[in-house]
Amino acid sequence: MRIGILTQYYPPEIGAPQNRLSDLAKRLAAMGHEVTVLTAMPNYLAGEIFDGYKRKAYHHEVIDGISVHRSWIFATRSRGVVPRLWTYFSFVFSALVFGLIRLPRADVLFTESPPLFLGVTGYVLARVKRARFLLNVADLWPRAAVELNVVTNPVMIRSAERLERWLYRRADLITGQTQGIVEHIRQYVPREVVHLLTNGTDLTRYGPEKRDEGLRRAFGLEDRFVVGYGGLHGPAQALHYAVEAGVYLRECPEIVVVFFGDGPEKAALERLAREKKLDNVRFFPVQPQDRMPGLISLWDVALVSLQDNPTLRGALPSKMFEAMGAGVPILLSAPAGEATRLVEAADAGLCVTPEDAAALAQAMQRLYQDEDLRRRQGRNARCFVEVHYNRETIARQFVAFLKNVPASR
């Protein structure tokens, strides 16, 4: 098949969508399919276009054997709604223009949402290129934005909801990242055109054998029990409770909580740690992607944290699968939902009440004191993703779905 992928996010940016989509593209290409990507000039999380791509309206390159077409995007560090909407819409229009000119004919056009508005571009390009329009829903928008108070304007909300339903009904195929997303979409379209395309783990990259003691020394973590977090530092992650857990851990100086990554909340988190005089809470910048398997493998526990919000009950953070693939037990602080059911079904870690610093600290101490529990849950985590969340298996099931639903709606 000839498969086009339309997404705002793609390497060399670092992040969950970038990792997931580039991995899928490489696996599809390895199976013999012709894969082409249409994406934006890299700017996430920096808020500015990366060096080598600045002052360009269009750029073409080959990454890991994949043909990647890039179009202009308005990049900004502002967290305001209007600048962010301008960022989204700038790529919506530039991708349409350069997609019409540069994107080759395809059998399927895989369009990533959010941003939801990009679905309109995907629909138009799919029709012009005579491709089936596939909408991949990684997050339910606008519902998530409303419940997280990102969007409050009622007119904007109603308009986005109408657009959401319009796209569902015009998509030839739809994939959802979690079971909750899939169930939501099936309210509007026939079941047979919706497929669960979960996140997963590259079992060749993550594993206990990747443990790198040299990295432990490089980050000053020798002889410490490491509770690690890697990823976005944003409002939805509610990480300030993990920082405050450090207050309860002062009596157990062997435990250190470390944060790798960046995001809009990082400065506030660092300020909170300074105000509390917490030397058992440490922050490090975003790390190169090829370093993360070694870093995660040296953690004793992987922290996965989500805000106590109903929308996030259906979330399955990618960082959870990476840690499980590395054989690291999970400490999950999240509202009861898909993530908690997964961790409990696998017996792959401990689940605590979200937004509860004392409960987090207590769970960290329990895992520190019970080595047998840690080892068992780490082994269980690795075995569970081998069976259920192997990215190679997920990619092959996705191809089977594309072949089994051949007709356009």
Number of C-alpha atoms within 10 A of each C-alpha: 16 17 22 28 24 30 26 27 23 26 19 17 18 21 20 16 19 18 18 18 20 20 18 21 22 17 18 21 19 12 12 10 15 17 24 24 26 25 24 28 31 27 25 23 19 14 15 16 21 14 9 10 16 13 10 13 14 17 16 13 11 11 13 12 13 16 15 22 22 26 26 25 27 19 22 18 14 11 11 10 11 10 15 16 13 15 17 20 17 17 25 25 18 20 30 21 15 18 25 17 9 15 21 12 18 21 18 22 29 26 29 24 20 19 20 23 20 23 29 17 21 30 24 15 24 26 12 12 19 14 22 25 28 29 28 24 25 20 23 22 18 22 15 16 15 15 14 17 10 13 15 12 10 10 9 11 17 12 11 17 16 10 17 18 14 14 21 21 16 16 23 24 28 27 24 24 20 21 17 18 18 20 14 12 22 16 11 12 18 11 13 12 21 24 21 21 22 21 26 26 28 19 18 10 15 23 22 20 13 18 18 16 14 13 15 18 11 9 12 10 18 13 10 16 20 22 24 24 25 23 21 23 22 15 15 15 21 20 26 21 21 28 25 21 23 26 19 16 22 14 9 13 12 15 23 21 25 22 24 18 18 20 15 15 17 20 11 12 22 16 11 15 20 12 9 12 12 19 14 21 23 16 16 12 12 18 15 9 13 9 12 18 22 22 22 29 26 26 25 24 27 29 28 25 25 21 21 19 15 14 19 23 18 20 22 21 17 19 23 27 24 26 30 35 33 32 32 32 31 28 24 23 29 26 24 18 16 18 23 22 12 15 23 13 12 18 19 27 28 22 22 20 15 20 21 17 22 19 19 29 21 15 18 24 17 14 21 19 11 10 12 10 16 23 17 16 23 26 20 23 27 27 17 22 22 18 9 13 21 20 22 17 13 20 21 15 15 19 14 11 19 19 11 11 14 13 11 12 12
